[in-house]
Amino acid sequence: MPQPILYLPSGWTEKHPEAAEVAIEDFEVQRLVDGHGHTLQDAAAKVGVSKSTAGRMLQRSRRLIAISIERRLPFFLDASEDLELQVQPTATVDHSDTGGFPVLAVAVTKAERDVEVARIFGRAAFFAIFRNWDSEPEFMENRASLAPRNAARDTIRMLSEQGVGCVVAGRFGSEAIELLGEVKIEAVVASGIRLDQALDLAKFATR
C-alpha cells in the first residue's frame, strides 16, 4: 500500500500546520478530465458514478488544490503517482457460521445483473449482495455515494450492517482498507470485469 503523498509549498514550515486533504476519488475525476482530456461524461463512466456526481467531485478537487496553491498550504493526496492502490492480503476471516460462505458485496454501477464492477468503492452507486454462491443478487443503493465526505466510512457501515464478509470493487482508498480490516471484511480488487466474473473471482479469493 503506497503511503499518502504530501505536497509542501516552498517556504512552508510547521508553524503553519493547516493542510487540505484531496480525496483520491475526487482527484481521479480531475486527473481524467484536466490531465488526459476526457469529457466529464467519460470520466464519470470510468469511475462508475453519474455525470452530476462526477461534476461535484471535479469541483471539490479543483477547489481544494486551487485554495492550497493560493494560500500556500500543503495538501495531501492519498494515492500513488498512478493512483493504482494495491491491496495487501487481508487476514483470513472465519465464515464457518455462514456455512463457509461470506456474504458477498460487489460494487456496481447499475442495479442490473449484466453490469460492470464499479471502479471506486465508496462512490459505487449500488452493491450487489449475494447471500450464497447460487443466489440471485440483491441490489442495494449506496446512498453514501453522493455524500460530500466520509463516503467510504458510511459505505462500510452499511455493508457491515448487512453482514458482508467480502467486498469486490475496482479500487479502494487506504482509509477504506483500514476500516474494512477493522470490521473484518475482506477487500478484493477487480477492475474492468463484470458482475458474474467478480463472483467467480470472489469464490477463488475466499475459498
C-alpha positions in Angstrom: 0.0 0.0 0.0 1.6 3.3 -1.0 1.9 6.0 1.7 -0.1 9.2 1.3 1.7 11.9 -0.7 2.1 15.3 1.0 2.8 18.3 -1.3 4.5 21.1 0.5 4.8 24.7 -0.9 8.2 26.3 -0.9 8.8 28.2 2.3 6.2 26.2 4.3 7.1 25.5 7.9 5.5 23.5 10.7 4.3 26.8 12.2 1.6 26.7 9.6 0.1 23.2 10.1 -3.2 23.7 8.2 -3.5 21.4 5.2 -6.1 20.3 2.7 -6.9 16.7 2.0 -7.8 15.8 -1.6 -9.8 12.6 -1.8 -8.4 10.0 -4.2 -11.9 9.6 -5.8 -12.2 13.3 -6.5 -8.7 13.7 -7.9 -9.2 10.7 -10.2 -12.0 12.6 -11.9 -9.8 15.7 -12.2 -6.9 13.6 -13.5 -9.0 12.2 -16.3 -10.6 15.5 -17.2 -7.8 18.0 -16.8 -4.8 15.8 -17.2 -6.0 13.4 -20.0 -8.7 15.4 -21.8 -11.6 13.1 -21.1 -15.1 14.6 -21.1 -16.9 14.7 -17.8 -19.3 12.0 -19.1 -16.4 9.7 -20.0 -14.7 10.3 -16.6 -18.0 9.6 -14.8 -18.3 6.3 -16.7 -14.7 5.3 -15.9 -15.1 5.9 -12.2 -18.6 4.4 -12.0 -20.6 7.4 -10.9 -23.2 9.7 -12.5 -22.2 12.7 -14.5 -23.6 15.1 -11.9 -21.7 13.3 -9.1 -18.5 13.4 -11.2 -19.1 17.2 -11.6 -19.2 17.7 -7.9 -16.1 15.5 -7.4 -14.2 17.5 -10.0 -15.3 20.8 -8.4 -14.2 19.7 -5.0 -10.7 18.6 -6.2 -10.1 21.7 -8.2 -11.2 24.0 -5.4 -9.1 22.3 -2.7 -6.0 22.3 -4.9 -6.6 25.9 -6.0 -7.0 27.1 -2.4 -3.9 25.3 -1.3 -1.8 26.9 -4.0 -3.4 30.4 -3.4 -2.8 30.2 0.4 0.5 28.4 0.1 -0.9 25.5 2.1 0.2 21.9 1.9 -2.2 19.3 0.7 -2.5 15.5 1.0 -3.2 13.3 -1.9 -4.0 9.8 -0.7 -2.6 7.9 -3.7 0.4 6.7 -5.5 1.6 8.5 -8.6 -0.5 6.4 -10.9 -3.4 6.2 -8.4 -3.3 2.4 -8.5 -3.7 1.2 -4.9 -2.6 -2.4 -4.5 -4.4 -4.1 -1.7 -2.3 -6.3 0.6 -3.8 -9.7 1.5 -6.0 -9.4 4.5 -6.3 -11.7 7.4 -8.4 -14.8 6.8 -11.9 -14.3 8.1 -13.8 -17.3 9.7 -17.1 -17.9 7.8 -18.0 -21.1 9.5 -21.1 -19.6 11.0 -22.5 -19.0 7.4 -21.7 -22.4 6.1 -18.3 -21.3 4.8 -19.8 -18.5 2.6 -19.0 -14.9 3.3 -21.9 -12.6 2.4 -20.5 -11.0 -0.7 -21.0 -7.4 -1.9 -19.9 -6.3 -5.3 -19.7 -2.6 -6.1 -21.6 -2.0 -9.4 -22.6 1.0 -11.5 -26.3 -0.1 -12.0 -28.8 -2.4 -10.4 -28.6 -5.0 -13.1 -27.1 -8.5 -13.4 -25.2 -7.8 -16.6 -23.2 -4.8 -15.3 -19.5 -3.8 -14.8 -17.9 -3.7 -11.4 -17.6 0.0 -10.2 -14.1 1.4 -10.2 -14.3 3.3 -6.9 -15.6 1.5 -3.8 -17.0 4.4 -1.8 -18.6 6.1 -4.8 -20.3 3.0 -6.2 -24.0 3.7 -7.0 -25.1 0.2 -6.0 -23.9 -3.0 -4.3 -24.9 -6.5 -5.5 -25.4 -8.6 -2.4 -25.0 -12.4 -2.6 -26.2 -14.5 0.4 -24.8 -17.7 -1.1 -22.9 -18.7 -4.3 -26.1 -19.7 -6.2 -28.4 -16.9 -5.1 -29.6 -14.1 -7.3 -28.1 -10.7 -6.2 -30.0 -8.3 -4.0 -29.2 -4.8 -5.3 -28.7 -2.2 -2.6 -28.5 1.5 -3.4 -25.4 3.2 -1.9 -26.7 6.5 -0.5 -23.2 7.3 0.7 -22.0 7.7 -2.9 -23.5 11.2 -3.0 -22.1 12.3 0.3 -19.7 15.2 0.3 -17.4 13.4 2.7 -16.9 10.1 4.6 -18.3 8.1 1.7 -16.1 5.1 2.3 -16.8 5.1 6.1 -20.6 5.3 5.6 -20.5 2.6 2.9 -18.6 0.2 5.1 -21.1 0.8 7.9 -23.9 -0.1 5.5 -22.2 -3.3 4.4 -21.3 -4.3 7.9 -25.0 -4.0 8.9 -25.8 -6.4 6.1 -23.3 -9.0 7.5 -21.0 -8.7 4.5 -17.7 -10.6 4.8 -16.2 -9.9 1.4 -16.4 -6.9 -0.9 -15.3 -6.5 -4.5 -14.5 -3.2 -6.2 -12.2 -1.7 -8.8 -10.3 0.4 -6.3 -10.1 1.0 -2.6 -8.6 4.0 -0.8 -6.2 3.5 2.1 -8.7 4.6 4.7 -11.3 2.2 3.3 -8.8 -0.7 3.5 -8.1 0.1 7.1 -11.8 0.4 8.0 -12.7 -2.8 6.2 -10.0 -4.6 8.2 -11.4 -3.3 11.4 -14.8 -4.8 10.7 -13.3 -8.0 9.2 -14.5 -7.5 5.7 -12.1 -8.8 3.0 -11.3 -6.5 0.1 -10.9 -7.9 -3.4 -9.6 -5.6 -6.2 -11.2 -6.4 -9.5 -11.0 -3.7 -12.3 -12.6 -4.0 -15.7 -14.7 -7.1 -15.2 -18.4 -7.8 -15.0 -20.6 -8.9 -12.1 -20.6 -12.6 -12.9 -16.8 -12.5 -13.3 -16.5 -10.8 -9.9 -18.5 -13.6 -8.3 -16.1 -16.2 -9.8 -13.1 -14.2 -8.5 -14.6 -13.9 -5.0 -15.1 -17.7 -5.0 -11.4 -18.1 -5.7 -10.3 -15.4 -3.2 -12.3 -16.7 -0.3 -12.0 -20.4 -0.7 
